[in-house]
Amino acid sequence: MVGIVLLLAGAGLLAAVLGLFYAKDRVRNATLARLAYSELIMRFTVIAVALMVLGIMLILSELFA
């Protein structure tokens, strides 16, 4: 159960980051572009991927246990 929650939380965060890049391309706003390429957004992306990997590992451990 925890694995699924982590997987979905990571997927949601990654979808938000990808949505920010989509909005940046559609709106063409300089402030939005600076935000999209900021270090904070890159850290959110790494956290999202780590949550997804951890969630997948927990799901697999429950599946094979």
Summary of the structure (lengths in Angstrom):
residues: 65
radius of gyration: 14.7
end to end distance: 14.0
largest distance: 50.4
contacts: 176
relative contact order: 0.23
helix: 91%
strand: 0%
